[in-house]
Amino acid sequence: MSTLDLFSVTPSETADLLPRRFRDWFASRGWSPREHQLALLAKAREQCSALLIAPTGAGKTLAGFLPTLVELSGEGQDKNSHLPLKGGGRRAPARDGWGSATGAEQAADPHPNPPPFRGREPDDLASDEIESRTVRPALISTGRGVRRSGGLHTLYISPLKALAVDIARNLETPVAEMGLPIRIETRTGDTPVSRRQRQRRYPPDILLTTPEQLALLLASDDAPFLFSSLTRIVLDELHALVTSKRGDLLSLGLARLWTIAPQMRAIGLSATVAEPEQLARFLVPQPGGENASADVVTAGGAAPPVVEMLDTRERLPWSGHSARHALPEVYELIKRNKTTLVFVNTRSQAEMLFQDLWRMNDDGLAIALHHGSLDVAQRRKVEDAMAAGRLRGVVCTSSLDLGVDWGDVDLVINIGAPKGSSRLMQRIGRANHRFDEASRAVLVPANRFEVLECRVAIDAIAENAQDTPPLRSGALDVLAQHVLGCACGKPFLSDELYDEVRTAAPYASLARTDFDDVVDFVATGGYALKTYERFARIKQDKQGRWRVTNPKVRQSYRLNVGTIVEETMLKVRLVRSRAGGQGKSGGSTGAIARGGRMLGEIEEVFIEGLVPGDTFVFGGEVVRYEALVEDQVYVSRANDKDAKVPSYMGGKFPLSTYLAERVRKLLDNSRAWNALPDQVHDWLSLQRKFSRVPAARELLVETFPRGGSHYLVCYPFEGRLAHQTLGMLLTRRLERARARPLGFVANEYALAVWGVGDLSFMIRHGKLDLNALFDPDMLGDDLEAWLAESALMKRTFRNCAIISGLIARRFTDEEKSRRQVLFSTDLIYDVLRKHQAGHVLLRAARGDAATGLLDLRRLSDMLSRIHGRITHKDLDHVSPLAVPALLEIGRESVYGEASDELLAEAAEELVREATT
């Protein structure tokens, strides 16, 4: 692997790399090709895979596609095009002006590709127009040993469907303006079935798709027919893909592609990451026992972003996440700028914030809402209006974190804490989307602790410090899904598939025993389940090859492919009200009209808590719940200021380890407090006066009485997930110590436990040893005992069972309800724990628990860090730093003005106690 930073390119070298047609196109737009764009052309000519590290607006996407566009133009072939490529295989043949095989190649191949279309995709044309322009080949391959000349040249993988569509739209511009003979198509879950079928028979030159669609294509018996001509794969937003199980699935797809098309080279496109060399391993096959990496090209010269924190004129809340106190100031920022993106961390916040902004929108500004639960048609309308410059603001979630190219956005506002510097940089990059102009962003903390997080995030961005996680190890449940997908395509031998899987970077260290256990699991369900025929999904034939047991298995795989496990979603349709009123109706009667406009989808667990007549916010408007019929939620328009906001599962990002460490260091350096807003500076000064501000490597533990209970509050600063697990384990230990705990509450920064026993008295008299209470051995027997009864562990196992295909959520004619899935997976979990504790899925669930819902790995690191460094403060009353934690007690996950008022009243009472 080599790393290539900025380099100088002479005009003659530019002319050698970039044909005249392309140089003229750049010049017509007043552009010059950037050095990193030319670098990728050079890497392509050398037959090398490459990772491009570049900030948003640097032309990453064009750089990734330039080698493909040059090669398909017929003007970029070098003299050695007939030679084998490095790593085996041969080049895809050159094409004539229309992209079809040249005369000599047509003679060798009696079934050439049909002529490609320019501009619109064929499905956008009238059917008779298609027939008049296309000569259909007589051969329809089943994929058995057929190799084509021409065919699919480049595959583009995006983490978002919207991004794939947007990139396709942007690619059409240079293709059309240069008159290139290139056909570009997209394939996502929204693509019509007819178009998907046609793409497999008559592949385009460039196909833009998602990891899930790639898995589906590879699980068909004509995968060799489709992919054998593949020359290049472009992986966009690679940093966002590799940190999850979607990245595991994609890596296994790459391993399969390297087998089918050994000539394939990869281009990865990524924002700045902490360890680019590790990310570059993802792009090349891993040789047994060694590490291999793609070449790294780093773009430079980007203007540093201008990031500020809102120093609100209002009183800064002690707790909460709504940032309602600052909404008038947010609205003024939207008014003063041409186009603003307002990012929040959850869909619930997005709905609430949009409603509040709309109520104060006396100027009639065009403000829209965008999040993943809205209907796809509604999202596309917002995206199109944004691209056309018709919107002044968009309230959005991570659905717009990545890639969509809007050059007219001149300000990004981030509501709440950023949770990570790399994530924040990704969002800030949405502003301007130009390489040589500074992106502008304003951070709006929702409470005092979030001010600390925003401050250290701004400092991290100024230093260009990244906190992207390292490359993960491949999950076994994802491997099980891939094994089944391989059997759906064509039978495989275990030895060959094991060697292939280990070429994927996340699975390079996969033990043969783990692989064999996964294959056995897919074949039998495992020792404890092998007597149940429905868990036997593959079987061996006489040649020792594994194949699917019956066609229904193949069907089930195609319906359930993917690694994103969501709560059961119900479709929301807007109908006329049966009540006729504008407020709550207390229940409505009469027939309800079916049909109605689709607003989007909502989680079943939220609807289960409603009764007809209840109102809630969805799609940016207040609606009344009318009825639930099968999987359809019928709602009508309403006008209710106290409407609930749906609380969605997931969507909350944990505080990154890197930012947590910087927050601890900020607290430990009182001189750095001068850069904080006065309200927060005074808060920390009060904490130092009445208690203590925790040092960077110590754990501060405060105990105090309040309201007839006794409290223990500690400040690990390790994120909500790790704190929740710590709270579970601490309460078990406190029970054994006869401290009689009643409950606990955790936020991103602190953990509070309360009970009947006088904790201060117990610590003073040696009846409770804090070093023993926080000893790392709690992750031994205490953890095992808790996991035996933990609902969170069952939920983790449930996700693994669904991803592995053991439990199918969707069938050809039905979808399992949430209750059915819960019953099935909980029953299997109990059986496996009792009869096969080392089962593949239990191991996979434990691996997820270490970094997921339980965050055991981070908790373990924290316990080691504070061992022997615990400082106890025995207080008479609550401390200023403990106020936010106590305000979390009893809070519902519903946003509204009433809850904010109650929170403010409780805060005033606690603050009086803490400062007297």
KAVEN-V773039 format. One record per backbone hydrogen bond with DSSP energy under -0.5 kcal/mol. CO is the residue of the C=O (numbers start at 1). NH is the residue of the N-H. Records with the same first field share a line. If there is no record, write none. Layout:
# KAVEN-V773039
CO=NH + NH
This chain:
# KAVEN-V773039
2=296
3=5
4=298
10=14
11=15
12=16
13=17
14=18
17=19
19=22 + 23
20=24
21=25
22=26
23=27
24=28
25=29
26=29 + 31
27=30
34=38
35=39
36=40
37=41
38=42
39=43
40=44
41=45
42=46
43=48
44=47
49=295
50=52 + 268
51=53 + 297
52=54 + 270
53=299
55=58
57=435
59=63
60=64
61=65
62=66
63=67
65=69
66=70
67=71
68=72
69=73
70=74 + 75 + 76
71=74
78=81
80=83
83=91
85=88
89=85
94=102
96=99
98=116
100=96
102=106
103=107
104=108
105=109
108=110
118=120
121=124
122=125
126=130
127=131
128=132
129=133
130=133 + 134
134=136
139=141
143=145
153=231 + 232
154=207
155=234
156=209
157=236
160=164
161=165
162=166
163=167
164=168
165=169
166=170
167=171
168=172
169=173
170=173 + 174
171=175
172=176
173=177
174=178
175=179 + 180
176=179
180=182
182=184
183=205 + 206
185=208
187=210
188=191
192=196
193=197
194=198
195=199
196=200
197=201
198=202
205=153 + 154
206=185
207=156 + 209
208=187
209=158
210=214
211=215
212=216
213=217
214=218
215=219
217=220
220=223
222=226
223=227
224=228
226=152
227=230
231=265
232=155
233=235 + 267
234=157 + 236
235=238 + 269
237=240 + 241
238=241 + 242
241=244 + 247
242=472
244=247 + 248
245=249
246=250
247=251
248=252
249=253
250=254
251=255
252=256
253=257
254=258
255=259
256=260
257=261
261=264
265=233
266=50
267=235
268=52
269=238
270=54
275=278 + 279
276=280
277=281
278=281
279=282
280=283 + 294
281=284
285=287
287=290
295=51 + 297
296=4 + 298
297=53 + 299
305=307
306=441
308=443
310=312
317=448
323=326
324=327
326=330
327=331
328=332
329=333
330=334
331=335
332=336
333=337
334=337
339=410 + 411
340=342 + 394
341=343 + 413
342=396
343=415
346=350
347=351
348=352
349=353
350=354
351=355
352=356
353=357
354=358
355=359
356=360
358=361
360=362
361=364
365=367
366=392 + 393
368=395
370=397
371=374
373=601
375=379
376=380
377=381
378=382
379=383
380=384
381=385
382=386
383=387
384=388
385=390 + 391
386=389
392=340
393=368
394=342 + 396
395=370
396=344
397=400
398=401
402=404
404=406
405=407
406=409
408=410
409=432
411=341
412=442
413=343 + 415
414=416 + 444
419=656
420=424
421=425
422=426
423=427
424=428
425=429
427=430
428=431
431=433
434=437
435=303
439=306
440=412
441=308
442=414
443=310 + 445
444=416
447=451
448=452
449=453
450=454
451=455
452=456
453=457
454=458
455=459
456=460
457=461
458=462
459=463
460=465
461=464
475=479
476=480
477=481
478=482
479=483
480=484
481=485
482=486
483=487
484=488
485=489
486=490
487=548
492=546
493=497
494=498
495=499
496=500
497=501
498=502
500=503
501=504
503=286
504=507
505=508
506=474
507=510
511=515
512=516
513=517
514=518
515=519
516=520
517=521
518=522
519=523
520=524 + 525 + 526
521=525
522=537 + 538
526=529 + 530
527=530
529=532
531=533
532=535
533=536
535=537
537=549
539=547
541=544
545=541
546=492
547=539
550=553 + 554
551=555
552=556
553=557
554=558
555=559
556=560
557=560 + 561
563=565
564=566
568=604
570=602
571=573 + 633
572=599 + 600
573=575 + 635
574=597
582=639
597=574
599=375
600=572
602=570
603=606 + 607
604=608
606=609
607=610
611=614
613=585
614=625
615=644
616=623
617=646
618=621
621=618
622=638
623=616
624=626 + 636
625=613
627=634
628=630
629=632
631=571
632=629 + 634
633=573 + 635
634=626 + 627
635=575
636=624
640=643
644=617
646=648
651=653
656=660
657=661
658=662
659=663
660=664
661=665
662=666
663=667
664=668
665=669
666=669
668=670
669=672
670=673
671=674
672=675
673=676
677=680 + 681
678=682
679=683
680=684
681=685
682=686
683=687
684=688
685=689
686=690
687=691
692=694
695=698
698=700
699=871
700=715
701=873
702=713
703=875
704=711
706=709
709=706
710=755
711=704
712=753
713=702
714=751
719=723
720=724
721=725
722=726
723=727
724=728
725=729
726=730
727=731
728=732
729=733
730=734
731=735
732=736
733=737
734=739
735=738
739=757
740=756
743=754
745=752
748=719
749=717
750=747
751=714
752=745
753=712
754=742 + 743
755=710
757=759
758=762
759=763
760=764
761=765
762=767 + 768
763=766
768=770
769=773
770=774
772=775
775=778
776=779
777=780
778=783
780=784
781=785
782=786
783=787
784=788
786=789 + 790
787=790
790=794
791=795
792=796
793=797
794=798
795=799
796=800
797=801
798=802
799=803
800=804
801=805 + 806 + 807
802=805
806=808
807=809
809=816
814=811
817=821
818=822
819=823
820=824
821=825
822=826
823=827
824=828
825=829
826=830
827=831
828=832
829=833
830=834
831=835
832=836
836=839
839=843
840=844
841=845
842=846
843=847
844=848
845=849
846=850
847=851
848=851 + 852
849=856
850=857 + 858
855=859
856=860
857=861
858=862
859=863
860=864
861=865
862=866
863=867
866=869
869=699 + 871
871=701
872=874
873=703 + 875
879=882 + 883
880=883
882=886
883=887
884=888
885=888
886=889
888=891
892=894
896=900
897=901
898=902
899=903
900=904
901=905
902=906
903=907
904=908
905=909
906=910
907=911
908=912
909=913
910=914
911=915
913=916
